[in-house]
């Protein structure tokens, strides 16, 4: 790093003698190849500093810098406006080319300024690796983020060989990422919750600025008559469809928002208990996990998960008990996830099932990536054939 900084200072000095040229361009190719992760951010920071030092008074010309990189740590220091994103494409005419996306243009787009400011801030603070991902998965909370590697290992093994960017964005913010995802052309799965509430709770207390928010006192089971979702992502992406009954009746293809974006949330599943069966659906991941693994969760060796409600006899009572348990102060969601991870190290404890809605969503993502790769490979082969014909 010290050597490269000295080289840049040397170039800068040569630029000023005998007179500044009209164009002074410095290009650095993938500096991260020789730098430790932490030093990557330090390096780009020092480069900007070095190129701005000791400028003659009144000089209007400046050094222009181009850095090619695959490092999210370098992007962290640059901000959106300076990023030029190259996406490889093969046209229907079998012509291979790169499409250059100017993130400064995205910043000036039609989206609300508050949403765009949030998005840029969030990306800078957390997930610049989205720019380098094969696909993105946006999850509701910490539990899904922690368990997703285990879930992928169980039901979508091909995804283990893909570069996935997993973003924890809650149910109120995932839809804000839509414009950026479509701009970059990244295949994306959004995993969120039904978050059912009583219909009369919606749009209350608007004078206090608390309208359209989820309130603990308004939460209800998904089976409650007239229940609606408080999840803004579902509402925004599914064009204001908020009734739980309507959401549960949607077919799989109706959850595909665009060709590259799909949303996944809890669905009705046939749950069995002591010889009885019934279609049930939870409002959160934890409820759905407990319902679809009902016998497994009730075993005495898995009390640490805090999902044991075996004293209840009917399925309706069990569903209500699980709803109350997950919302109780004694239930710690992160502890549930960590205990499940610990249990997974033991073969006799890792035979739990992935909730159907997540299984379904991950298999869609797996298929989309596979088809995308096959299409790219076919187009590349067609390009090769065309070139061979041209040579002949």
Secondary structure, 3 states (H helix, E strand, C coil): CHHHHHHHHHHHHHHHCCCCCCCCEEEEECHHHHCCHHHHHHHHHHHHHHHHCCCCCCCCCCCEEEEECCCHHHHHCCCCCCCEEEEEEECCCCCEEEEEEEHHHHHCCCCCHHHHHHHHHHHHHCCHHHHHCCEEEEECCHHHHHHHHHHHHHHCHHHHHCCEEEEECHHHHHHHHHHHHHHHCCEEEEECCCCEECHHHCCCCHHHCCCCCCCHHHECCCCCCCCEECCHHHHHHCCCCCEHHHHHCCCHHHHEEECCEEEECCCCEEEEECCEEEEECCCCHHHHHHHHCHHHHHCHHHHHHCCCCCCCCCHHHHHHHHHHHHHCCCCCHHHHHHHHHHHCCCHHHCCCCCCHHHHHHHHHHHHHHHHHHHHHHHHHHHHHHHHHHHHC
